[in-house]
Amino acid sequence: MTGGTCTKVLYIGLDGCDAPIITQLAGAGRLPAIAALLRDGAVVPTVAPYGTFVGSSWMTITTGRDVAHHGFWNWLEVDPVTYVPALTTPRDARGVPFWQQVSDAGRRVAVLDVPHMDVPWQLNGIAVKEWGCHDRHDGTASYPADLLGELDALVGRHPIGCRAHPAGDPAFAPCDYTQRTGVLRTDDEEANLVAMVRDGVEAKRRVSLHLLEQGPWDLFVTVFGEGHCAGHQFWHLHDAAHPRHSPAQRARVGDPLVDVYVDIDAAIGDLVARAGDGATVFLQMNHGMGPHFDGDHLLDDLLLRIDRGLTGDFRPGRRSLVAGAIWSRAPDRLAPVRDRLAAAALRRRLRRGLPATAMPAGPRPDRRWFQLAGNTSVGAVRFNVDGREAAGLVQAGEEYEQCRAAVADALLDVIDVATGTRLVRRVVKAEEVYDRSDDDRLPDLFVEWNRDHLVEYAWSPLTGTVAAPYAQWRTGDHHDGGMVVVRGPGITPGRRVTPMALTDVAPTLAASVGVALAGVDGRVHADLVAGAAPGEVPVPPVLTLAPEPRPRRTRRLPSPPPAVPAVAVEAAAAVSGDPATVAELQGQVAELIYRIGLAEREQRVWNTMAWLAREHVRDDVFISVVTPTYNRPERLEEAIRSVLAQRHQRWEMVVVDDGSHTAAGVVASFNDARLRVFDADHGGASAARNVALAHVRGDVITYLDDDNWLDPGWLHAVAWAFSNRPDRAVLYGARIIDDSVRVYGQGEGGVPWMQFNPFDRTMLLQHNFADMGVIAHRRSVAARFDESLVECGDWDFFLALTEASEPFELPAVALYYRTNGTDRLSGRKPSDFYKVQAKWAARGDVRQ
């Protein structure tokens, strides 16, 4: 070790810093210290706790326990007896911080400013809380107590983090109130706050280095909260498209978000250098940052109106009734057009006079359901349940489920008046993501917002127009994406494709200093621990250290279209009106046009995939992958690995074992919560897929048979397509077939072949041209598989999906298709083939 402090493990937390922005800046050379860690370290995407990540991420990291087990999900909770929101504290959490267990095992530790931490009674080392944090609970403190005086003498108090609330509240975010006398800051106040946040980074750097030099340390932990403040307070200056962006103020103060990230990077460089060459460095970004676009400020009034609308106590105004008439008469397949027409009618009304601003009613004993405040990025709804809340109005069981379904349906109908788009993407029951208990205070429903635009006016036929102009000083808010970078002796650099749950951070950190934690839900990632057994094989680094990234892979382009056959030229010269000659020539030309068309479509697939490799796609599209399997565990393992390798990581895989009882062990071996397995009677692939459809949770559903594997970019392409084409509910892509001869049952020896037929309903009524694995659809599509079909169920399903409207043709490779598996048709036409033809011939084509 050269010039270090004998620190074994250095953990640096970047609270609320956005991993995509940091990666981009590092690639452009703006963050050299982080760029070095990304280049030389293991880079792992992280999965934050669903729905509660704003409040629960750090407690999940520090205790290694799931939200349902540590219980700390938000900065306030509603008392079920008094219905009064009550502040939470770190002492309410169930679990032991990892540094306490590491200390108890005899290791020497130092901990500075981990959010939501408490000062221990005893520690083999030092601890400082709420000195430069974004969040405060009950004030700055240290162990030992006189350590604060030492820091005061060194640098004084943190310019923001140590401030008291102006009204004396114990729990708050100091940067919300610093340099702000009105609802919004003046330009001078904003410029002053920028300087104070940057001064805070320098203060944190000096204090961290001072404490680091008091080593040797087995584990040194420091967290920078200044990036969290910058994201909330200055997003409008960073994002030129934000409604509050001021070019003049940007010219005056620059881009504070980037400047704060640059300052933090310099501090990281100093800390890593001081820790020494032999130190293992953990760099953690717990969740990200983006524009504060959501419906949190509208939710409680919407919930109140939904309740009154369902009971008949509320009637919308005349203009809402007109919009409702437009809305109700249009068929569901025209929903985007219907929503835009209704929104246009409402905007005309708004130009003549604004409705009253919504006033949240808050939790009350006389409400059947209400908003739980504070969980801004994902809305939270709690029901007033008899036997759980003191004055419960909703009976547990059937009535509770009916009310939840009614509220969910009503929220999904709400549109943003400004854009005519849906305000809510999805409503999720809490028990779908967390283990519930009778005494927990978790939400009963999570509301996923459409976060594309700033929303101030919302409407539905049931609620009428709800108005709440956004008057908050925070212009940035969180998303759930995060990242961990680990560099150290014996740790193989490279990007890991399997995300790391935040519950895994604590046991992995502790293992790095030789301590096994008790009472945690997470697991150790052995490939991130120096000297441990190797974990998953890394793939190339997460970034190319240059401003312009390259596509992830190079594909061989197809040969150019064939030249016009000589026989066709000769035939054309010989034409003298002979009908037979003309017919032969026409056939050859038709064949040539067909072959050119296929070559052009194949070229379009490769071009689109090369473009998508560069394209940023929103990560909030949740995709379910449905896989039936029967007695092919080795093939199933390959299929699962292809899903784990997806570029788009917001997915679940629902595996249904069709009676072979071999899948559960395969799924369990991956130890990934996104993999779910269900058993079914041996009813065939169609029945197994229907079982899966009853359990999926995604916005979009895709399919993968157990003997094929997905292209790594397929889910990324699907998310892009459905995000950009809200008018389409079904799509299909291309597949690469391993043998162009064997696929038709005509022997062996063919070459790989791409199938991507243009959509033709008439042709589809005669035979199938889209394998199940290339099809994706929104969960709202109600089609199900015909379980009477032993074969050809996928063809029948595709006919049903496209009965009312044409699918979107997505020029991207979905999967690689194997023709040498067992239980294949080998080119024969089973009786079900003719059964499907007859079924659809009898129905007729509704679109004709």
BASE-90405 format. One record per residue (C-alpha): residue in three letters; x, z, y. Coordinates in steps of 0.1 Angstrom, whole numbers, padded with zeros to 4 digits, always signed. Each point is the difference from the previous one (the first is absolute). Layout:
<nodes>
alaXZY...
</nodes>
This chain:
<nodes>
met+0000+0000+0000thr+0013-0009+0034gly-0007+0022+0030gly-0033+0013-0012thr-0017+0033-0002cys-0003+0002-0038thr-0037-0008+0001lys-0013-0010-0034val-0034-0014+0010leu-0010-0010+0036tyr-0037-0006+0004ile-0011-0017+0033gly-0037-0003+0007leu-0014-0025+0025asp-0034+0013+0006gly-0026-0026+0008cys+0026-0028+0004asp-0011-0035-0011ala+0020-0013-0029pro-0008-0037+0006ile+0011+0002+0036ile+0031+0020-0009thr+0009-0025-0027gln-0004-0029+0024leu+0021+0017+0027ala+0027+0008-0026gly+0001-0036-0012ala+0004-0011+0036gly+0030+0023+0005arg-0018+0025+0023leu+0003+0029-0024pro+0035-0002-0016ala-0001+0035-0017ile-0033-0007-0017ala+0011-0035-0009ala+0030+0014-0018leu-0022+0023-0020leu-0024-0029-0008arg+0029-0021-0011asp+0018+0026-0021gly-0029+0021-0012ala-0030-0001-0023val-0030-0010+0020val-0034+0012-0013pro-0035-0005+0014thr-0021+0032+0001val-0036+0006-0007ala-0016+0026+0024pro-0031+0020-0011tyr-0031-0021+0003gly-0022+0006+0030thr+0017+0032+0011phe+0035-0013+0006val-0001+0009+0038gly-0002+0037-0007ser+0011+0004-0036ser+0032-0020-0004trp+0026+0026+0009met-0017+0028-0020thr+0000-0024-0029ile+0037-0008+0005thr+0010+0037+0003thr-0020+0015-0028gly+0001-0029-0025arg-0037+0005-0005asp-0030-0022+0003val-0024+0005+0029ala-0027+0013-0022his+0025+0027-0013his+0018+0011+0032gly-0033-0002+0020phe+0015-0008+0034trp-0016-0033+0010asn-0007+0003+0037trp+0009+0021+0030leu-0036+0014+0001glu-0027+0006-0026val-0037+0009+0003asp-0010+0035-0011pro-0028-0005-0026val-0016+0033+0012thr+0001-0003+0038tyr+0004-0038+0003val+0026+0006+0026pro+0032-0021-0001ala+0029+0024-0008leu+0037-0007+0005thr+0022-0002-0031thr+0035+0014-0003pro+0029-0006-0025arg-0009+0034-0015asp-0033-0015-0012ala+0019-0024-0023arg+0004+0007-0038gly+0035-0008-0010val+0036+0010+0006pro+0022-0022+0023phe+0028-0017-0020trp+0027+0016+0022gln-0013+0035-0010gln+0003-0008-0037val+0035-0015+0006ser+0010+0031+0019asp-0014+0023-0027ala+0022-0019-0025gly+0031+0010+0019arg+0006-0031+0021arg+0007+0002+0037val-0025-0018+0022ala-0007-0008+0036val-0034-0012+0012leu-0009-0012+0035asp-0034-0011+0013val-0018-0011-0031pro-0036-0004+0011his-0025+0027-0011met+0028+0023-0012asp+0000+0037+0003val+0031+0023+0004pro+0008+0016-0033trp+0004+0038-0005gln+0033-0006-0016leu+0022-0030-0005asn+0035-0007-0012gly+0007-0019+0032ile-0017-0007+0033ala-0034-0014+0011val-0015-0010+0034lys-0036-0010+0004glu-0020-0017+0028trp+0030-0005+0023gly-0002-0037+0005cys-0030-0008-0023his-0029-0023+0009asp-0024+0026-0014arg-0002+0038+0008his-0019+0027-0017asp+0011+0034+0014gly+0032-0006+0019thr+0038-0003-0004ala+0017+0024-0024ser+0032+0002-0021tyr+0016+0017-0029pro+0020+0020+0007ala-0019+0009+0032asp+0030+0000+0023leu+0008-0036-0009leu-0024-0011+0028gly+0021+0018+0026glu+0031-0019-0013leu-0018-0033+0004asp-0012+0009+0035ala+0036+0007+0011leu+0011-0033-0015val-0026-0025+0013gly-0029+0020+0014arg-0035-0006-0014his-0012-0034-0011pro-0015-0018+0031ile-0033-0006-0017gly-0003+0017-0033cys+0003+0036+0013arg-0027-0003+0026ala-0031+0021+0000his-0035-0014+0001pro-0014+0000+0035ala-0031+0019-0011gly+0019+0023-0024asp-0011-0016-0033pro+0023+0007-0028ala-0003-0033-0019phe+0006-0033+0018ala+0024-0029+0005pro+0021+0008+0031cys+0006-0036+0009asp-0038-0005+0005tyr+0001+0023+0030thr+0035-0004+0014gln+0000-0020+0033arg-0037-0006+0000thr-0023+0015+0027gly-0030-0024-0006val-0016-0016-0030leu+0026-0027+0002arg+0036+0002+0013thr+0010-0016+0033asp+0029-0025-0002asp+0024+0027+0014glu-0012+0026-0025glu+0005-0026-0028ala+0035-0008+0012asn+0009+0037+0001leu-0014+0005-0035val+0022-0028-0013ala+0031+0016+0014met-0010+0034-0015val-0006-0014-0035arg+0034-0017+0001asp+0016+0032+0013gly-0017+0017-0030val+0018-0023-0024glu+0033+0010+0015ala-0009+0037-0002lys-0010-0004-0036arg+0033-0019-0007arg+0021+0028+0015val-0019+0028-0017ser+0001-0018-0034leu+0038-0006+0003his+0005+0037+0010leu-0018+0013-0030leu+0016-0026-0023glu+0034+0012+0010gln-0009+0035-0012gly+0003-0012-0035pro+0008-0005-0028trp-0036-0008-0010asp-0014-0010-0033leu-0031-0013+0018phe-0003-0008+0037val-0034-0010+0013thr-0008-0012+0036val-0031-0020+0012phe-0003-0020+0032gly-0034+0003+0015glu+0007-0020+0031gly-0009-0033-0016his-0034+0014-0009cys-0006+0008+0037ala+0012-0034+0011gly-0023-0018-0024his-0031+0019+0012gln+0008+0000+0037phe+0017-0034+0006trp-0014-0025-0025his-0017-0019+0029leu+0034-0006+0016his+0015-0012-0033asp-0030-0023-0009ala-0005-0027+0025ala-0034-0008-0015his-0014+0035+0005pro-0029+0002+0025arg+0019+0026+0021his+0033-0019+0000ser+0015-0001+0035pro+0028-0026+0005ala+0010+0017+0032gln+0004+0034-0017arg+0018-0017-0029ala+0024-0015+0025arg+0005+0034+0015val+0006+0021-0031gly+0008-0025-0027asp-0013+0003-0035pro+0001+0038-0005leu-0009-0002-0037val+0031-0022-0007asp+0022+0020+0023val-0009+0033-0018tyr+0007-0016-0034val+0034-0012+0014asp+0008+0036+0012ile-0011+0014-0034asp+0022-0025-0018ala+0031+0011+0020ala-0008+0036-0009ile-0003-0010-0037gly+0034-0017+0002asp+0016+0032+0013leu-0017+0022-0026val+0010-0022-0029ala+0036-0002+0012arg+0002+0037+0004ala-0015+0007-0034gly+0029-0018-0017asp+0005-0029-0023gly-0010+0019-0031ala-0034+0010+0013thr-0032-0014-0014val-0022-0010+0029phe-0038-0002-0002leu-0018-0018+0029gln-0038+0005-0001met-0027-0018+0020asn-0032+0018-0011his-0025-0023+0015gly-0002-0028+0026met-0014-0008+0034gly-0022-0027+0016pro-0027-0004+0026his-0026+0028+0002phe-0028-0024-0010asp-0027+0018-0020gly-0035+0013+0002asp+0008+0037+0001his-0015+0005+0034leu-0033-0016-0011leu-0004+0015-0034asp-0018+0032+0006asp-0027-0017+0022leu-0004-0027-0027leu-0005+0027-0026leu-0026+0017+0021arg-0019-0032+0006ile+0002-0010-0037asp-0016+0033-0009arg-0028-0004+0026gly-0005-0037-0009leu-0004+0008-0037thr-0026+0027+0008gly-0018-0022+0026asp+0009+0023+0029phe+0020-0027+0019arg-0011-0035+0011pro+0025-0024+0015gly-0007-0017+0034arg-0016-0034+0006arg+0033-0020+0000ser+0011+0017-0032leu-0033-0009-0016val+0006-0037+0010ala+0035+0002-0014gly-0014+0017-0031ala-0024-0029-0005ile+0028-0025+0000trp+0020+0022-0023ser-0027+0006-0026arg-0011-0036-0004ala+0034-0015-0007pro+0011-0001-0037asp+0029+0022-0011arg+0022-0031-0005leu-0002-0007+0037ala+0009+0036+0009pro+0029-0009+0023val-0022-0024+0020arg-0029+0024+0000asp+0022+0028+0014arg+0014-0021+0027leu-0035-0012+0011ala-0012+0036+0001ala+0030+0011+0020ala-0005-0028+0025ala-0035+0011+0007leu+0012+0036+0005arg+0028-0011+0024arg-0026-0017+0022arg-0018+0033+0002leu+0032+0019+0008arg+0006-0023+0030arg-0032+0013+0015gly+0007+0037-0005leu+0020+0022-0023pro-0015+0025-0024ala+0007+0037+0003thr+0034+0011-0014ala-0001+0015-0034met+0004+0038-0001pro+0012+0014-0033ala-0024+0027-0012gly+0025+0016-0023pro-0006+0020-0032arg-0033+0019+0002pro-0022+0018-0026asp-0030-0024+0009arg+0019-0032-0009arg+0001-0015-0035trp+0034-0015+0006phe+0026+0000+0028gln+0035-0012+0009leu+0031+0020-0007ala+0021-0004+0031gly+0037-0006+0002asn+0004-0025-0028thr+0001-0030+0023ser+0016-0028-0020val-0026+0004-0028gly-0034+0014+0008ala-0011+0032-0018val-0036+0010-0008arg-0012+0033-0014phe-0035+0006-0014asn-0019+0032+0006val-0005+0009-0037asp-0022+0028-0012gly+0020+0026-0019arg+0033-0011+0016glu-0008+0003+0038ala-0019+0030+0011ala-0030-0019+0014gly+0002-0030-0024leu-0027-0027+0005val+0010-0024-0027gln-0005+0010-0037ala+0030-0004-0022gly-0003-0027-0026glu-0024-0030+0003glu-0010+0006+0037tyr+0037+0004+0010glu+0009-0033-0017gln-0030-0018+0016cys+0009+0013+0034arg+0037-0010-0004ala-0011-0035-0011ala-0024-0003+0029val+0026+0010+0025ala+0027-0023-0015asp-0024-0030+0001ala-0010+0008+0036leu+0036+0003+0011leu+0009-0033-0017asp-0028-0017+0021val+0015+0010+0034ile+0016-0028+0020asp+0024+0000+0030val-0021-0014+0028ala+0030-0016+0017thr+0011-0021-0030gly-0030-0001-0024thr+0022+0013-0028arg-0006+0029-0023leu+0012+0034+0014val+0004+0015-0035arg+0020-0016-0028arg-0007+0024-0028val-0016+0034-0007val+0017+0020-0027lys-0013+0031-0018ala+0026+0029+0001glu-0001+0006-0037glu+0011-0036-0006val+0034+0010+0014tyr+0002+0038-0002asp-0008+0027-0025arg-0029+0019+0016ser-0008+0037-0003asp-0031+0019+0010asp+0019+0018+0028asp+0020-0028+0015arg-0005-0011+0036leu+0008-0037-0006pro-0022-0027+0014asp-0027-0014-0023leu+0004-0035+0013phe+0030-0019+0015val-0007-0028+0024glu+0025-0028+0002trp-0001-0016+0034asn+0005-0036+0009arg+0031+0006+0022asp+0004-0035+0015his-0015+0007+0034leu-0007+0028+0024val-0037+0009-0006glu-0022+0015+0028tyr-0035-0013-0009ala-0014+0000-0036trp-0034-0010-0013ser-0021-0003-0031pro-0038-0005-0005leu-0003+0037-0010thr+0021+0016+0027gly-0005-0023+0030thr+0029-0002+0025val+0025+0029+0000ala+0023+0000+0030ala+0032+0019+0004pro+0026-0015+0023tyr+0035+0010-0012ala+0013+0025+0025gln+0028+0016-0021trp+0035+0001+0013arg+0014-0008-0035thr+0002-0038-0005gly+0019+0001-0033asp-0011+0015-0033his+0012+0002-0036his-0003-0022-0030asp+0010+0011-0035gly+0031-0022-0006gly+0033+0019-0004met+0035-0003-0014val+0028+0020-0015val+0037-0011+0001val+0025+0019-0022arg+0037-0006+0001gly+0026+0019-0019pro+0026+0000-0027gly-0012-0016-0032ile-0033-0012+0015thr-0004-0038-0005pro-0010-0017+0033gly-0029-0024+0002arg-0037-0001+0006arg-0023+0017-0026val-0033-0017-0007thr-0018+0030-0013pro-0013+0022+0029met+0009+0037+0001ala-0028+0024+0004leu+0006+0027+0027thr-0004+0026-0027asp+0032-0013-0015val+0022+0007+0030ala+0004+0038-0005pro+0009-0001-0038thr+0024-0029+0006leu+0017+0018+0029ala+0003+0032-0019ala+0014-0019-0030ser+0027-0013+0023val+0014+0035+0003gly-0006+0009-0036val-0033+0019+0003ala-0032-0006-0019leu-0031+0009+0019ala-0029+0019-0014gly-0037-0006+0008val+0002-0035+0013asp-0020-0031-0008gly+0028-0025+0007arg+0028-0013-0022val+0037-0005+0004his+0011-0036+0007ala+0032+0000-0020asp+0014-0031+0015leu+0001+0018+0034val+0020+0029-0013ala+0038-0003-0001gly+0013+0002-0036ala-0035-0001-0016ala-0012-0025-0026pro-0007-0034+0015gly-0036-0007+0011glu-0016-0034+0007val+0023-0030+0005pro+0002-0007+0038val-0007-0033+0016pro+0018-0015+0030pro+0002+0020+0032val-0031+0005+0022leu+0014-0020+0029thr+0024-0027+0009leu+0021+0013+0028ala-0009-0029+0023pro-0028-0006+0025glu-0017-0028-0022pro-0009+0010-0036arg+0001-0026-0027pro-0026-0007-0026arg+0003+0023-0030arg+0006-0028-0025thr+0010-0036-0002arg-0024-0022-0020arg+0008-0035-0013leu-0023-0025+0017pro-0018-0024-0022ser+0011-0036-0004pro-0014-0025+0026pro-0032-0018-0009pro+0006-0029-0025ala+0004-0035+0013val-0028-0025-0005pro+0003-0012-0036ala+0014-0036-0004val-0029-0009-0022ala-0024+0008+0029val+0020-0023+0023glu-0001-0028-0026ala-0037+0005-0005ala-0007-0002+0037ala+0018-0033+0002ala-0019-0014-0029val-0035+0010+0012ser-0022-0030+0003gly-0034+0016-0002asp+0003+0008-0038pro-0022+0032-0004ala+0021+0013-0028thr+0032-0003+0020val-0016+0017+0030ala-0013+0028-0021glu+0034+0006-0015leu+0017+0000+0034gln-0026+0024+0014gly+0006+0024-0028gln+0038-0001+0006val-0005+0006+0037ala-0023+0029-0007glu+0025+0016-0024leu+0027-0005+0026ile-0021+0016+0028tyr-0007+0029-0023arg+0037+0005-0009ile+0010-0001+0037gly-0028+0025+0008leu+0013+0025-0025ala+0036-0004+0012glu-0011+0006+0036arg-0019+0031-0011glu+0030+0013-0019gln+0021-0006+0031arg-0025+0019+0021val+0002+0030-0024trp+0038+0002+0004asn-0002-0004+0038thr-0026+0027+0003met+0019+0024-0021ala+0032-0005+0020trp-0020+0007+0031leu-0017+0030-0014ala+0034+0015-0009arg+0006+0003+0037glu-0035+0009+0011his-0009+0036+0007val-0033+0009-0017arg-0020+0031+0008asp+0006+0027-0025asp-0035+0015+0001val-0016-0024-0025phe-0005+0020-0031ile+0001-0023-0031ser-0012+0009-0035val+0016-0018-0029val-0022-0001-0031thr+0017-0004-0034pro-0017+0001-0034thr+0023+0005-0030tyr-0003+0002-0037asn+0029+0009-0023arg+0028-0016+0020pro+0020+0029+0015glu+0032-0020+0005arg-0018-0027+0019leu-0019+0026+0020glu+0032+0016+0011glu+0012-0033+0013ala-0032-0005+0019ile+0002+0034+0016arg+0035-0006+0011ser-0011-0032+0018val-0026+0021+0019leu+0026+0027+0009ala+0023-0028+0014gln-0026-0012+0025arg+0010-0004+0036his-0034+0014+0011gln+0000+0036-0012arg-0036+0011+0009trp-0015-0005-0035glu-0014+0017-0031met+0002-0015-0035val-0031+0008-0022val+0009-0005-0037val-0028+0000-0026asp+0010+0004-0036asp-0025-0020-0020gly+0001+0023-0030ser+0036-0002-0011his+0010+0035+0014thr+0035-0013+0009ala-0002-0003+0038ala+0000+0036+0010gly+0035+0007-0011val+0013-0031+0017val-0017+0009+0033ala+0012+0036-0002ser+0036-0011-0005phe+0001-0014+0035asn-0011+0033+0016asp-0017-0018+0029ala-0033+0013+0014arg-0011-0035+0010leu-0002-0009-0037arg-0033+0011-0015val-0011-0005-0036phe-0035+0001-0017asp-0010-0003-0036ala-0028-0023-0012asp-0016-0010-0032his+0013-0032-0015gly-0025-0022+0019gly+0023-0028+0011ala+0017-0009+0033ser-0033-0005+0020ala-0013+0035-0009ala+0034+0015+0007arg+0002-0017+0034asn-0035+0014+0008val+0012+0035-0008ala+0028-0005+0025leu-0023-0013+0027ala-0020+0032-0003his+0031+0020+0009val+0019-0021+0026arg+0005+0014+0035gly+0016-0030+0018asp-0012-0021+0028val+0010-0031-0021ile+0000-0005-0038thr+0025-0021-0018tyr+0006-0006-0038leu+0029-0001-0023asp-0001-0004-0038asp+0025+0020-0019asp+0020-0029-0013asn+0007-0015+0035trp+0018+0013+0030leu-0005-0003+0038asp+0022-0017+0025pro+0015+0027+0022gly-0016-0015+0031trp-0035-0004-0013leu-0016+0032+0013his+0017-0006+0033ala-0015-0035+0001val-0035+0014-0009ala+0002+0027+0027trp+0010-0027+0025ala-0029-0023-0010phe-0028+0025+0001ser+0013+0015+0033asn+0000-0034+0016arg-0031-0015-0016pro-0028+0026+0004asp-0025-0027-0007arg+0012-0004-0036ala-0009+0023-0028val+0018-0018-0029leu+0033-0018-0003tyr+0022-0015-0027gly+0037-0010-0002ala+0024-0018-0022arg+0015+0009-0033ile+0032-0012-0017ile-0006-0007-0037asp+0030+0004-0023asp-0007-0032-0022ser-0019-0030+0013val-0005-0012-0036arg-0008+0032-0018val-0026+0011+0025tyr-0022-0029-0013gly+0007+0008-0037gln+0020-0031-0005gly+0032+0014-0014glu+0032+0013+0017gly+0027-0012+0023gly-0017-0003+0033val+0015+0011+0033pro-0015+0025+0025trp-0028-0014+0020met-0019+0011+0031gln-0038+0000-0001phe-0018+0001+0034asn-0030-0023-0001pro-0020-0007+0031phe-0034+0017-0002asp-0027-0022-0013arg-0033+0017-0010thr-0011-0030-0021met+0033+0000-0020leu-0002+0038-0003leu-0034-0004-0017gln+0017-0021-0027his+0031+0021-0006asn+0021+0028+0014phe+0030-0007+0022ala+0008+0035+0013asp+0014+0027-0023met-0013+0035+0005gly+0033+0011+0014val-0001-0024+0030ile-0033+0013+0012ala-0006+0027+0026his-0032+0012+0017arg-0012+0027+0024arg-0015+0030-0017ser-0033-0007+0017val-0005-0030-0023ala-0026+0012-0025ala+0009-0024-0030arg+0007+0015-0034phe+0012-0014-0033asp-0024-0013-0026glu+0008+0023-0030ser-0018-0023-0024leu+0028-0024+0004val+0029+0005-0024glu+0020-0028+0016cys-0003-0018+0033gly-0011+0031+0019asp+0025-0008+0028trp-0015-0035+0004asp-0036+0014+0002phe+0012+0027+0025phe+0016-0026+0023leu-0032-0020-0001ala-0019+0030+0010leu+0025+0009+0028thr-0003-0035+0015glu-0037-0005-0005ala-0010+0006+0036ser+0031-0012+0019glu+0034-0016-0006pro+0031+0022-0004phe+0031-0001+0022glu+0028-0020-0016leu+0031+0021+0005pro+0032-0021-0005ala+0021+0026-0017val+0011+0008-0035ala-0020+0028-0014leu+0014+0004-0035tyr+0022-0013-0028tyr-0021-0010-0029arg+0011+0004-0036thr-0013-0024-0027asn+0017+0015-0031gly-0020+0032-0002thr-0022+0011-0029asp-0038-0003+0002arg+0003-0033+0020leu-0024-0029-0003ser+0027-0025-0006gly-0019-0029+0016arg-0032+0003-0021lys-0035+0002+0016pro-0018+0031-0014ser-0038+0002-0001asp+0000+0020+0032phe+0014-0030+0018tyr-0033-0019-0006lys-0020+0031+0006val+0014+0004+0035gln-0006-0037+0007ala-0036+0002-0011lys-0006+0033+0019trp+0011-0015+0033ala-0017-0034-0006ala-0033+0019-0006arg+0005+0020+0033gly+0008-0031+0021asp+0024+0002+0030val-0016+0020+0028arg+0024-0016+0025gln-0014-0034-0008
</nodes>
